[in-house]
Amino acid sequence: MNRTPHPQRWRPRTVPAVAAWFGLVAGLLESVSHVVRYFLDDTPLRLGLYLVWMPALANLLFFTLVGLLLAPLAHRWPRLLTPTRMLGLFATLAAMAALRLLDGFLGVLTVDIIALGIGVRVAAGLGPVADRFLRFLRPALPMTLGAVLVCALAIEARYAVGERRALGRLPAASAHAPNVLFLVLDTVRAFNLSAYGYGVPTTPVLGALAGRGVRFGRAYSTAPWTLPSHASMFTGRWAHETTADWYTPLDASDTTLAEALAARGYRTGAVVANIRYASGWTGLNRGFAHFGAQEISLPQVLRSAAFTMWLHDATPFRRFLPPAWREFPRKGAGEVNDALLTWLDRTPGPPFFAFLNYLDAHAPYLPRAPFDTAFSNIEYPPLPGPAHGGHTEDDRPRAMRPYDQAIAYIDAEIGRLLHALDQRGLLENTVVVITSDHGEEFGEHGVYGHGHALYLPALTVPLIVVYPGQVPSGLVVEGRASLRDLASTVMDLTGLPGRNPFPGRSLARFWQGELPAPDTILASTRWARNRPSWDATSRGDLQGLLTADRAFIRDVDLTGELYQIALDSGQTRNVATDPGRATDVAALQEVLDRRMGTPVRAPADP
């Protein structure tokens, strides 16, 4: 009597092992695809050296989970889930992971069809020799995993050794050199700070701190988004003079503040929460012996690969995650402060230059407890509705209460940080600079967010400078100040010998008896990819300038907007086309031509 042969099957523990090996391969190929994408369209390698191993580990976890789910099903239905079919499935998933970054070039469906074709070919090739493949897999799996882990350890060792060497090479610092604490409140506009007269008590700590130093009432960023603004602060250049752009890091043509202070004996350390546009790939790390951006954590690993990031961000899964995981990839202000204090305690010695970037007030606004329930008794006015149909994030209203709550959380954490430094005896001889890289729009001009406009809500930022005994207490400066002057200001306040390597002028001129000459404040943002057509940056660069009583903005078509901000601080009436204004507009166009050049037009789509 003929018997139907029992279908080939794998033991339950074999399925997750095979899946794990495909996961490691998928992660390594996904890393390669990041590099390919970098050469195709300059997409930054934001993970830096972590790209070598994090996607591999993330895919290992994902594929192993898939294998664990399939193992009992394969045992129960061996005719359906044969080794050949599972090899094809794992190969298809691996190809999807490796090719995911090419969605924008080929389309999602095309990428998935290609991945399915690869899976079919792998199944056809490996299915008949599945047993031989398993013999290969037994040593290959631990060897591949071991190589990935060795790379991870080697990268961490490289960072640690590099920091020790950088600190060991420091020249002797001046005996009286002060510490420098440089705090940037990412996306915090001055309009929402009670220290600047806002009606909601968002910043009692900053208000008290301003009473011990100088508060600038009209400070402006040079760009409405993170990277060019930071580049300007660190180099003293206007944003348009730097290379910093959406896909381009700050190059090494200009000295950074960290480099200048390290050359004078400072131990330099940074902790940034904005790992998208302030991490190592941006060039902002130059001169820092210690630069804390990406951290080794399970949420960081999960967000380093396409499949696990999708799972992490999917709404059905997010509700089961702890708060710290749901809010990833941002580090809260508390974590940023703790990381700095740990570094300071670990590396005592010379004066320090510490740069901190807080991201809590960046959308999505995610205030930490107990501030997530603050201001609940305050009635906020309704915000304007969508100006362009609400099709993009920058065209949809955002609640202002959580933004204020996030600012209040940062404010409290700044107070905790300063108290901790004071307890360590480090605060008295410290220059404290507190500012923001840019502001935020809340529908004042039909849009929300930042990066796409040069109106005052996106450019007006807080600026407080405190240095006991050297900076006057309780002074409010109403003269216009640009953040490009901060590098020169820090060099001036430290009183270090040697030439100041930065352009711009020290803001100390506002309290040292000098009558400052009125400045023309420049601001700009370059054209951006994949922006909606209503956004001027989709067509080309935006350029702007501020004088004592006027704000002028022009786009790539040289279409100008002119506002009399002395009379119209909300910039509600564009007077550029008013009769009699042609001469003013032409003069302002000429200033921008001379100072910034002609705005660059976005390249036409191929």
VOMIMI-413885 format. One record per residue (C-alpha): x, y, z. Coordinates in nm, 3 decimals. Example, Ala and Ser with C-alpha at 12.3 -4.5 7.8 and 13.67 -1.06 7.14 Angstrom:
% VOMIMI-413885
@u:1.230, v:-0.450, w:0.780
@u:1.367, v:-0.106, w:0.714
% end
This chain:
% VOMIMI-413885
@u:0.000, v:0.000, w:0.000
@u:0.141, v:0.339, w:-0.100
@u:0.179, v:0.600, w:0.171
@u:0.187, v:0.972, w:0.104
@u:0.535, v:1.083, w:0.205
@u:0.549, v:1.306, w:0.510
@u:0.631, v:1.658, w:0.399
@u:0.973, v:1.794, w:0.484
@u:0.958, v:1.999, w:0.799
@u:1.194, v:2.185, w:1.030
@u:1.208, v:2.137, w:1.401
@u:1.040, v:2.427, w:1.589
@u:1.370, v:2.571, w:1.710
@u:1.511, v:2.574, w:1.356
@u:1.255, v:2.820, w:1.221
@u:1.350, v:3.117, w:1.445
@u:1.720, v:3.039, w:1.391
@u:1.679, v:3.057, w:1.012
@u:1.470, v:3.373, w:1.051
@u:1.737, v:3.528, w:1.274
@u:2.009, v:3.476, w:1.015
@u:1.794, v:3.634, w:0.745
@u:1.733, v:3.923, w:0.986
@u:2.102, v:3.986, w:1.031
@u:2.158, v:3.976, w:0.656
@u:1.859, v:4.206, w:0.603
@u:2.001, v:4.456, w:0.853
@u:2.340, v:4.460, w:0.690
@u:2.183, v:4.507, w:0.348
@u:1.962, v:4.782, w:0.486
@u:2.275, v:4.961, w:0.607
@u:2.422, v:4.927, w:0.258
@u:2.103, v:5.076, w:0.114
@u:2.147, v:5.380, w:0.339
@u:2.490, v:5.433, w:0.189
@u:2.350, v:5.388, w:-0.163
@u:2.077, v:5.643, w:-0.090
@u:2.344, v:5.882, w:0.039
@u:2.526, v:5.867, w:-0.295
@u:2.202, v:5.889, w:-0.494
@u:2.051, v:6.200, w:-0.335
@u:2.274, v:6.299, w:-0.041
@u:2.035, v:6.163, w:0.223
@u:2.236, v:6.202, w:0.544
@u:2.371, v:5.899, w:0.729
@u:2.212, v:6.016, w:1.052
@u:2.305, v:5.705, w:1.251
@u:2.673, v:5.763, w:1.186
@u:2.885, v:5.460, w:1.275
@u:2.587, v:5.304, w:1.451
@u:2.463, v:5.228, w:1.101
@u:2.712, v:4.940, w:1.100
@u:2.523, v:4.739, w:1.359
@u:2.194, v:4.890, w:1.477
@u:1.982, v:4.795, w:1.171
@u:2.127, v:4.443, w:1.186
@u:2.026, v:4.404, w:1.551
@u:1.683, v:4.556, w:1.491
@u:1.612, v:4.318, w:1.203
@u:1.747, v:4.026, w:1.406
@u:1.482, v:4.100, w:1.669
@u:1.204, v:4.144, w:1.414
@u:1.284, v:3.833, w:1.208
@u:1.332, v:3.621, w:1.520
@u:0.987, v:3.729, w:1.636
@u:0.844, v:3.630, w:1.297
@u:1.022, v:3.295, w:1.325
@u:0.886, v:3.233, w:1.674
@u:0.533, v:3.301, w:1.549
@u:0.578, v:3.074, w:1.247
@u:0.741, v:2.780, w:1.428
@u:0.425, v:2.634, w:1.589
@u:0.225, v:2.703, w:1.273
@u:0.480, v:2.520, w:1.062
@u:0.468, v:2.227, w:1.300
@u:0.088, v:2.222, w:1.285
@u:0.058, v:2.266, w:0.905
@u:0.378, v:2.131, w:0.750
@u:0.224, v:2.099, w:0.403
@u:0.146, v:2.472, w:0.400
@u:0.458, v:2.613, w:0.567
@u:0.728, v:2.405, w:0.407
@u:1.095, v:2.499, w:0.449
@u:1.101, v:2.616, w:0.087
@u:0.812, v:2.854, w:0.139
@u:0.954, v:2.987, w:0.466
@u:1.289, v:3.047, w:0.296
@u:1.105, v:3.242, w:0.028
@u:0.913, v:3.439, w:0.292
@u:1.225, v:3.530, w:0.491
@u:1.411, v:3.624, w:0.174
@u:1.120, v:3.842, w:0.060
@u:1.109, v:4.023, w:0.395
@u:1.485, v:4.070, w:0.389
@u:1.468, v:4.218, w:0.040
@u:1.185, v:4.448, w:0.147
@u:1.397, v:4.574, w:0.436
@u:1.702, v:4.625, w:0.218
@u:1.510, v:4.807, w:-0.057
@u:1.273, v:5.009, w:0.161
@u:1.478, v:5.327, w:0.131
@u:1.427, v:5.318, w:-0.246
@u:1.050, v:5.365, w:-0.216
@u:1.084, v:5.729, w:-0.317
@u:1.266, v:5.637, w:-0.637
@u:1.081, v:5.327, w:-0.749
@u:0.751, v:5.339, w:-0.562
@u:0.633, v:5.117, w:-0.278
@u:0.455, v:4.864, w:-0.500
@u:0.752, v:4.832, w:-0.734
@u:0.989, v:4.773, w:-0.445
@u:0.762, v:4.506, w:-0.298
@u:0.727, v:4.330, w:-0.635
@u:1.105, v:4.325, w:-0.673
@u:1.139, v:4.189, w:-0.318
@u:0.883, v:3.917, w:-0.391
@u:1.073, v:3.821, w:-0.705
@u:1.394, v:3.791, w:-0.504
@u:1.213, v:3.575, w:-0.249
@u:1.084, v:3.342, w:-0.518
@u:1.431, v:3.304, w:-0.666
@u:1.586, v:3.234, w:-0.325
@u:1.317, v:2.975, w:-0.248
@u:1.379, v:2.805, w:-0.579
@u:1.753, v:2.800, w:-0.522
@u:1.769, v:2.706, w:-0.152
@u:1.454, v:2.495, w:-0.120
@u:1.600, v:2.179, w:-0.279
@u:1.913, v:2.207, w:-0.064
@u:1.746, v:2.316, w:0.260
@u:1.932, v:2.055, w:0.469
@u:2.267, v:2.169, w:0.329
@u:2.168, v:2.529, w:0.403
@u:2.101, v:2.435, w:0.765
@u:2.450, v:2.288, w:0.796
@u:2.588, v:2.618, w:0.667
@u:2.366, v:2.811, w:0.906
@u:2.486, v:2.644, w:1.227
@u:2.826, v:2.819, w:1.224
@u:2.716, v:3.116, w:1.010
@u:2.453, v:3.247, w:1.253
@u:2.677, v:3.282, w:1.561
@u:2.965, v:3.407, w:1.348
@u:2.753, v:3.677, w:1.184
@u:2.601, v:3.781, w:1.516
@u:2.944, v:3.782, w:1.677
@u:3.083, v:4.005, w:1.403
@u:2.797, v:4.253, w:1.450
@u:2.850, v:4.265, w:1.827
@u:3.226, v:4.307, w:1.787
@u:3.162, v:4.601, w:1.557
@u:2.929, v:4.757, w:1.815
@u:3.187, v:4.720, w:2.092
@u:3.465, v:4.851, w:1.868
@u:3.264, v:5.161, w:1.780
@u:3.197, v:5.237, w:2.147
@u:3.563, v:5.184, w:2.226
@u:3.656, v:5.419, w:1.942
@u:3.434, v:5.692, w:2.085
@u:3.571, v:5.645, w:2.437
@u:3.933, v:5.641, w:2.326
@u:3.877, v:5.943, w:2.102
@u:3.733, v:6.141, w:2.393
@u:4.022, v:6.051, w:2.623
@u:4.275, v:6.148, w:2.358
@u:4.100, v:6.478, w:2.290
@u:4.100, v:6.564, w:2.659
@u:4.459, v:6.452, w:2.695
@u:4.573, v:6.685, w:2.416
@u:4.422, v:6.997, w:2.571
@u:4.664, v:7.281, w:2.633
@u:4.673, v:7.444, w:2.975
@u:4.375, v:7.670, w:3.031
@u:4.393, v:8.022, w:3.166
@u:4.382, v:8.024, w:3.546
@u:4.074, v:8.246, w:3.555
@u:3.890, v:8.107, w:3.253
@u:3.517, v:8.075, w:3.328
@u:3.302, v:7.778, w:3.239
@u:3.054, v:7.826, w:2.954
@u:2.705, v:7.674, w:2.962
@u:2.525, v:7.713, w:2.628
@u:2.160, v:7.606, w:2.638
@u:1.944, v:7.594, w:2.324
@u:1.570, v:7.547, w:2.369
@u:1.485, v:7.397, w:2.031
@u:1.175, v:7.555, w:1.867
@u:1.097, v:7.791, w:2.156
@u:0.975, v:8.131, w:2.045
@u:1.002, v:8.430, w:2.276
@u:0.630, v:8.504, w:2.235
@u:0.538, v:8.212, w:2.464
@u:0.771, v:8.286, w:2.755
@u:0.637, v:8.454, w:3.066
@u:0.990, v:8.591, w:3.109
@u:0.902, v:8.796, w:2.799
@u:0.560, v:8.907, w:2.918
@u:0.350, v:8.612, w:2.801
@u:0.035, v:8.574, w:3.008
@u:0.079, v:8.201, w:3.084
@u:0.343, v:8.135, w:3.357
@u:0.565, v:7.915, w:3.139
@u:0.911, v:8.028, w:3.250
@u:0.944, v:8.137, w:3.615
@u:1.301, v:8.002, w:3.628
@u:1.410, v:8.197, w:3.321
@u:1.235, v:8.504, w:3.456
@u:1.433, v:8.484, w:3.778
@u:1.750, v:8.410, w:3.585
@u:1.699, v:8.716, w:3.367
@u:1.696, v:8.921, w:3.686
@u:2.054, v:8.808, w:3.746
@u:2.176, v:8.891, w:3.396
@u:2.083, v:9.051, w:3.066
@u:1.766, v:8.974, w:2.874
@u:1.753, v:9.069, w:2.508
@u:1.404, v:9.180, w:2.417
@u:1.452, v:9.154, w:2.042
@u:1.680, v:8.863, w:1.956
@u:1.650, v:8.694, w:1.620
@u:1.764, v:8.367, w:1.470
@u:1.939, v:8.367, w:1.133
@u:1.726, v:8.078, w:1.006
@u:1.383, v:7.931, w:1.090
@u:1.508, v:7.577, w:1.150
@u:1.768, v:7.388, w:1.347
@u:2.081, v:7.308, w:1.149
@u:2.162, v:7.641, w:0.978
@u:2.070, v:7.829, w:1.294
@u:2.308, v:7.622, w:1.509
@u:2.576, v:7.650, w:1.242
@u:2.539, v:8.028, w:1.252
@u:2.560, v:8.040, w:1.632
@u:2.871, v:7.823, w:1.637
@u:3.061, v:7.997, w:1.356
@u:2.944, v:8.357, w:1.371
@u:2.840, v:8.336, w:1.005
@u:2.502, v:8.424, w:0.866
@u:2.306, v:8.110, w:0.786
@u:2.334, v:8.164, w:0.411
@u:2.715, v:8.183, w:0.442
@u:2.741, v:7.830, w:0.580
@u:2.702, v:7.499, w:0.398
@u:2.450, v:7.371, w:0.655
@u:2.135, v:7.263, w:0.473
@u:1.861, v:7.000, w:0.478
@u:2.097, v:6.736, w:0.342
@u:2.436, v:6.905, w:0.377
@u:2.643, v:6.926, w:0.697
@u:2.839, v:7.224, w:0.821
@u:3.177, v:7.194, w:0.654
@u:3.518, v:7.260, w:0.809
@u:3.587, v:7.592, w:0.638
@u:3.501, v:7.793, w:0.951
@u:3.620, v:7.749, w:1.308
@u:3.344, v:7.649, w:1.550
@u:3.304, v:7.783, w:1.903
@u:3.388, v:7.440, w:2.045
@u:3.708, v:7.424, w:1.842
@u:3.814, v:7.772, w:1.954
@u:3.754, v:7.694, w:2.321
@u:3.919, v:7.352, w:2.302
@u:4.229, v:7.522, w:2.155
@u:4.234, v:7.734, w:2.471
@u:4.219, v:7.443, w:2.712
@u:3.845, v:7.387, w:2.756
@u:3.700, v:7.039, w:2.795
@u:3.413, v:7.044, w:2.554
@u:3.098, v:6.836, w:2.587
@u:2.757, v:6.836, w:2.422
@u:2.432, v:6.650, w:2.474
@u:2.168, v:6.698, w:2.204
@u:1.811, v:6.579, w:2.197
@u:1.754, v:6.668, w:1.832
@u:1.925, v:6.367, w:1.678
@u:1.780, v:6.446, w:1.336
@u:1.936, v:6.787, w:1.276
@u:2.188, v:6.840, w:1.557
@u:2.368, v:6.505, w:1.574
@u:2.713, v:6.409, w:1.450
@u:2.638, v:6.396, w:1.076
@u:2.557, v:6.769, w:1.078
@u:2.914, v:6.881, w:1.152
@u:2.802, v:7.048, w:1.475
@u:3.013, v:6.796, w:1.666
@u:3.341, v:6.951, w:1.552
@u:3.551, v:7.056, w:1.848
@u:3.360, v:6.855, w:2.108
@u:3.556, v:6.590, w:2.294
@u:3.225, v:6.440, w:2.403
@u:2.918, v:6.458, w:2.181
@u:2.610, v:6.275, w:2.307
@u:2.340, v:6.233, w:2.044
@u:2.222, v:5.880, w:1.960
@u:2.218, v:5.653, w:2.259
@u:2.241, v:5.278, w:2.284
@u:1.891, v:5.181, w:2.390
@u:1.625, v:4.941, w:2.270
@u:1.401, v:5.222, w:2.134
@u:1.698, v:5.361, w:1.941
@u:1.774, v:5.019, w:1.796
@u:1.409, v:4.961, w:1.702
@u:1.392, v:5.292, w:1.515
@u:1.706, v:5.221, w:1.316
@u:1.538, v:4.976, w:1.075
@u:1.231, v:5.002, w:0.853
@u:1.020, v:4.715, w:0.988
@u:1.083, v:4.777, w:1.358
@u:1.035, v:5.153, w:1.319
@u:0.700, v:5.084, w:1.154
@u:0.598, v:4.861, w:1.445
@u:0.726, v:5.111, w:1.700
@u:0.529, v:5.396, w:1.543
@u:0.212, v:5.204, w:1.463
@u:-0.078, v:5.334, w:1.672
@u:-0.207, v:4.990, w:1.784
@u:0.137, v:4.906, w:1.926
@u:0.227, v:5.246, w:2.068
@u:-0.052, v:5.240, w:2.323
@u:0.116, v:4.945, w:2.493
@u:0.460, v:5.108, w:2.508
@u:0.589, v:5.285, w:2.819
@u:0.591, v:5.668, w:2.791
@u:0.967, v:5.691, w:2.740
@u:0.938, v:5.454, w:2.441
@u:0.638, v:5.634, w:2.292
@u:0.824, v:5.965, w:2.300
@u:1.141, v:5.828, w:2.143
@u:1.351, v:5.939, w:1.956
@u:1.355, v:6.251, w:2.170
@u:1.541, v:6.270, w:2.496
@u:1.364, v:6.475, w:2.758
@u:1.534, v:6.774, w:2.916
@u:1.585, v:6.570, w:3.231
@u:1.778, v:6.301, w:3.045
@u:1.985, v:6.565, w:2.867
@u:2.076, v:6.729, w:3.199
@u:2.159, v:6.398, w:3.366
@u:2.389, v:6.305, w:3.078
@u:2.575, v:6.634, w:3.111
@u:2.614, v:6.604, w:3.488
@u:2.742, v:6.248, w:3.449
@u:3.001, v:6.370, w:3.199
@u:3.110, v:6.659, w:3.419
@u:3.148, v:6.429, w:3.720
@u:3.344, v:6.180, w:3.511
@u:3.585, v:6.435, w:3.364
@u:3.681, v:6.687, w:3.634
@u:3.959, v:6.930, w:3.562
@u:3.979, v:7.222, w:3.318
@u:3.699, v:7.472, w:3.262
@u:3.416, v:7.330, w:3.056
@u:3.219, v:7.441, w:2.752
@u:2.888, v:7.253, w:2.764
@u:2.628, v:7.275, w:2.489
@u:2.281, v:7.133, w:2.551
@u:1.996, v:7.107, w:2.302
@u:1.644, v:7.052, w:2.443
@u:1.378, v:6.919, w:2.205
@u:1.067, v:6.893, w:2.425
@u:0.896, v:7.196, w:2.266
@u:0.934, v:7.056, w:1.914
@u:0.627, v:6.898, w:1.756
@u:0.477, v:6.666, w:1.855
@u:0.470, v:6.852, w:2.185
@u:0.507, v:6.590, w:2.456
@u:0.539, v:6.754, w:2.799
@u:0.649, v:6.530, w:3.085
@u:0.454, v:6.487, w:3.408
@u:0.348, v:6.683, w:3.604
@u:0.356, v:6.952, w:3.336
@u:0.134, v:6.751, w:3.103
@u:-0.162, v:6.875, w:3.310
@u:-0.039, v:7.233, w:3.362
@u:-0.247, v:7.536, w:3.259
@u:-0.562, v:7.326, w:3.233
@u:-0.758, v:7.609, w:3.396
@u:-0.651, v:7.856, w:3.128
@u:-0.875, v:7.902, w:2.828
@u:-0.674, v:7.921, w:2.509
@u:-0.817, v:8.110, w:2.210
@u:-0.906, v:7.902, w:1.903
@u:-0.634, v:7.877, w:1.644
@u:-0.679, v:7.956, w:1.274
@u:-0.803, v:7.677, w:1.053
@u:-0.612, v:7.523, w:0.762
@u:-0.501, v:7.780, w:0.507
@u:-0.424, v:7.534, w:0.227
@u:-0.661, v:7.245, w:0.287
@u:-0.488, v:7.083, w:0.582
@u:-0.309, v:6.832, w:0.362
@u:0.031, v:6.857, w:0.532
@u:0.151, v:6.874, w:0.891
@u:0.249, v:7.241, w:0.851
@u:-0.102, v:7.324, w:0.733
@u:-0.292, v:7.169, w:1.024
@u:-0.365, v:7.345, w:1.354
@u:-0.162, v:7.241, w:1.658
@u:-0.279, v:7.296, w:2.012
@u:-0.076, v:7.559, w:2.193
@u:-0.136, v:7.430, w:2.547
@u:0.099, v:7.129, w:2.516
@u:0.360, v:7.359, w:2.360
@u:0.340, v:7.582, w:2.668
@u:0.349, v:7.277, w:2.893
@u:0.664, v:7.153, w:2.723
@u:0.829, v:7.493, w:2.767
@u:0.736, v:7.490, w:3.136
@u:0.895, v:7.146, w:3.171
@u:1.219, v:7.269, w:3.009
@u:1.215, v:7.573, w:3.236
@u:1.190, v:7.357, w:3.547
@u:1.469, v:7.131, w:3.425
@u:1.694, v:7.430, w:3.362
@u:1.635, v:7.525, w:3.725
@u:1.730, v:7.174, w:3.834
@u:2.045, v:7.180, w:3.623
@u:2.160, v:7.516, w:3.757
@u:2.096, v:7.398, w:4.113
@u:2.302, v:7.084, w:4.053
@u:2.588, v:7.290, w:3.910
@u:2.567, v:7.528, w:4.204
@u:2.590, v:7.237, w:4.447
@u:2.905, v:7.125, w:4.269
@u:3.055, v:7.473, w:4.302
@u:3.056, v:7.522, w:3.924
@u:2.795, v:7.790, w:3.871
@u:2.950, v:8.105, w:4.017
@u:3.230, v:8.117, w:3.759
@u:3.013, v:8.019, w:3.463
@u:2.891, v:8.215, w:3.162
@u:2.533, v:8.102, w:3.105
@u:2.378, v:8.161, w:2.761
@u:2.017, v:8.058, w:2.709
@u:1.849, v:8.093, w:2.372
@u:1.656, v:7.906, w:2.104
@u:1.749, v:7.810, w:1.751
@u:1.420, v:7.934, w:1.603
@u:1.057, v:7.990, w:1.684
@u:0.729, v:7.833, w:1.579
@u:0.425, v:7.939, w:1.377
@u:0.076, v:7.884, w:1.518
@u:-0.128, v:7.986, w:1.218
@u:-0.038, v:8.355, w:1.232
@u:0.034, v:8.347, w:0.860
@u:-0.172, v:8.047, w:0.760
@u:0.087, v:7.783, w:0.846
@u:0.211, v:7.592, w:1.148
@u:0.555, v:7.470, w:1.246
@u:0.879, v:7.618, w:1.114
@u:1.137, v:7.600, w:0.838
@u:0.921, v:7.739, w:0.559
@u:0.873, v:8.107, w:0.646
@u:1.067, v:8.407, w:0.774
@u:0.795, v:8.579, w:0.973
@u:0.868, v:8.700, w:1.326
@u:0.708, v:8.402, w:1.509
@u:0.967, v:8.176, w:1.343
@u:1.264, v:8.408, w:1.407
@u:1.203, v:8.582, w:1.741
@u:1.380, v:8.387, w:2.015
@u:1.469, v:8.431, w:2.380
@u:1.823, v:8.531, w:2.472
@u:1.948, v:8.557, w:2.829
@u:2.313, v:8.598, w:2.929
@u:2.428, v:8.559, w:3.290
@u:2.781, v:8.591, w:3.424
@u:2.804, v:8.702, w:3.789
@u:3.018, v:9.009, w:3.834
@u:3.080, v:9.057, w:3.461
@u:2.731, v:9.102, w:3.316
@u:2.490, v:9.354, w:3.469
@u:2.191, v:9.220, w:3.660
@u:1.835, v:9.282, w:3.554
@u:1.920, v:9.468, w:3.234
@u:1.676, v:9.445, w:2.944
@u:1.828, v:9.527, w:2.604
@u:1.576, v:9.645, w:2.348
@u:1.826, v:9.683, w:2.065
@u:1.811, v:9.424, w:1.789
@u:2.046, v:9.128, w:1.841
@u:2.132, v:8.843, w:1.606
@u:2.231, v:8.498, w:1.727
@u:2.524, v:8.509, w:1.484
@u:2.698, v:8.731, w:1.744
@u:2.693, v:8.465, w:2.016
@u:3.030, v:8.308, w:1.926
@u:3.203, v:8.647, w:1.951
@u:3.011, v:8.723, w:2.270
@u:3.129, v:8.406, w:2.441
@u:3.490, v:8.467, w:2.337
@u:3.466, v:8.821, w:2.471
@u:3.315, v:8.721, w:2.806
@u:3.570, v:8.447, w:2.869
@u:3.847, v:8.705, w:2.836
@u:4.077, v:8.450, w:2.677
@u:4.401, v:8.561, w:2.513
@u:4.446, v:8.539, w:2.139
@u:4.257, v:8.662, w:1.838
@u:3.883, v:8.620, w:1.824
@u:3.834, v:8.392, w:1.518
@u:3.469, v:8.479, w:1.467
@u:3.293, v:8.742, w:1.258
@u:3.022, v:8.943, w:1.418
@u:3.049, v:9.160, w:1.727
@u:3.019, v:9.085, w:2.095
@u:2.678, v:9.165, w:2.238
@u:2.858, v:9.308, w:2.540
@u:2.855, v:9.634, w:2.344
@u:2.497, v:9.679, w:2.462
@u:2.600, v:9.715, w:2.827
@u:2.954, v:9.848, w:2.807
@u:2.861, v:10.209, w:2.736
@u:2.909, v:10.185, w:2.361
@u:2.628, v:10.323, w:2.151
@u:2.576, v:10.032, w:1.912
@u:2.534, v:10.112, w:1.548
@u:2.199, v:9.986, w:1.421
@u:2.229, v:9.643, w:1.263
@u:2.049, v:9.496, w:0.967
@u:1.948, v:9.146, w:1.073
@u:1.960, v:8.885, w:0.797
@u:1.765, v:8.559, w:0.786
@u:1.724, v:8.289, w:0.525
@u:1.616, v:7.936, w:0.450
@u:1.706, v:7.734, w:0.143
@u:1.473, v:7.550, w:-0.090
@u:1.346, v:7.218, w:0.039
@u:1.253, v:6.892, w:-0.131
@u:0.908, v:6.739, w:-0.121
@u:0.733, v:7.052, w:0.001
@u:0.377, v:7.136, w:-0.110
@u:0.341, v:7.389, w:-0.389
@u:0.200, v:7.658, w:-0.159
@u:0.529, v:7.658, w:0.035
@u:0.767, v:7.915, w:-0.113
@u:1.067, v:7.696, w:-0.023
@u:0.940, v:7.434, w:-0.270
@u:1.031, v:7.680, w:-0.547
@u:1.357, v:7.817, w:-0.409
@u:1.533, v:8.008, w:-0.134
@u:1.370, v:8.259, w:0.098
@u:1.563, v:8.566, w:0.212
@u:1.475, v:8.831, w:0.467
@u:1.604, v:9.125, w:0.661
@u:1.498, v:9.325, w:0.964
@u:1.568, v:9.689, w:1.033
@u:1.452, v:9.907, w:1.320
@u:1.100, v:9.942, w:1.183
@u:1.070, v:9.714, w:0.879
@u:1.075, v:9.347, w:0.789
@u:1.130, v:9.249, w:0.427
@u:1.099, v:8.898, w:0.282
@u:1.150, v:8.785, w:-0.075
@u:1.122, v:8.454, w:-0.256
@u:1.301, v:8.310, w:-0.558
@u:1.073, v:8.505, w:-0.793
@u:1.186, v:8.824, w:-0.615
@u:0.831, v:8.874, w:-0.496
@u:0.865, v:9.092, w:-0.187
@u:0.667, v:9.126, w:0.134
@u:0.721, v:9.444, w:0.336
@u:0.589, v:9.496, w:0.687
@u:0.611, v:9.803, w:0.908
@u:0.683, v:9.608, w:1.225
@u:0.704, v:9.919, w:1.441
@u:0.332, v:9.970, w:1.370
@u:0.235, v:9.615, w:1.267
@u:0.427, v:9.371, w:1.487
@u:0.194, v:9.087, w:1.383
@u:0.290, v:9.139, w:1.017
@u:-0.074, v:9.140, w:0.912
@u:-0.049, v:9.394, w:0.628
@u:0.197, v:9.358, w:0.341
@u:0.263, v:9.712, w:0.215
@u:0.507, v:9.613, w:-0.061
@u:0.254, v:9.692, w:-0.332
@u:0.131, v:10.017, w:-0.180
@u:0.168, v:10.328, w:-0.395
@u:0.485, v:10.509, w:-0.303
@u:0.663, v:10.200, w:-0.168
@u:0.839, v:10.105, w:-0.492
@u:1.154, v:10.294, w:-0.395
@u:1.169, v:10.128, w:-0.051
@u:1.119, v:9.782, w:-0.200
@u:1.386, v:9.840, w:-0.465
@u:1.632, v:9.958, w:-0.200
@u:1.568, v:9.653, w:0.016
@u:1.602, v:9.424, w:-0.286
@u:1.939, v:9.585, w:-0.355
@u:2.053, v:9.526, w:0.004
@u:1.965, v:9.156, w:-0.023
@u:2.136, v:9.131, w:-0.362
@u:2.453, v:9.278, w:-0.214
@u:2.450, v:9.093, w:0.117
@u:2.306, v:8.754, w:0.019
@u:2.308, v:8.726, w:-0.360
@u:2.023, v:8.611, w:-0.580
@u:1.805, v:8.340, w:-0.422
@u:1.860, v:7.995, w:-0.571
@u:1.575, v:7.828, w:-0.756
@u:1.489, v:7.466, w:-0.679
@u:1.598, v:7.234, w:-0.960
@u:1.324, v:7.118, w:-1.193
@u:1.203, v:6.763, w:-1.145
@u:1.364, v:6.524, w:-1.394
% end
